[in-house]
Amino acid sequence: VALAESAISGDGVLGASIRIPESAERADVTLFNESQSRVLISVSAKNAGAVEALLSWRGIGVLRLGSVTHEPTLEIVLPDQTVTWSANNLKSSWGETIGDLMAGFSGH
């Protein structure tokens, strides 16, 4: 969810190509769990190595998941499947769903 929100926040729409490593957890748990002490950060490609080194030096586990793309597609590659969403569709669903539902509400 944090990846999707990052892709659709702001004025423009970005995409991302993400690779989730093998895990003992089910795919839905891996993608949607809200366990504590996980942070998603995005840095420029030229600074990624330095950020990883700094975090590791401080004893903070780090895993590079993927990269930001300019193509408005969010692609997540899991060990057994790949899921892809249009970032433009995500943005309209996120921003317009309640209004669309209320517009169709007849008041009965």
HELIX and SHEET records of a PDB file:
HELIX    1   1 ALA A    2  ILE A    8  1                                   7    
HELIX    2   2 ALA A   27  PHE A   32  1                                   6    
HELIX    3   3 ALA A   45  TRP A   57  1                                  13    
HELIX    4   4 ALA A   87  ALA A  103  1                                  17    
SHEET    1   A 4 GLY A  66  THR A  69  0                                        
SHEET    2   A 4 GLY A  15  ARG A  19 -1                                        
SHEET    3   A 4 THR A  73  VAL A  77  1                                        
SHEET    4   A 4 THR A  82  SER A  86 -1                                        
END                                                                             
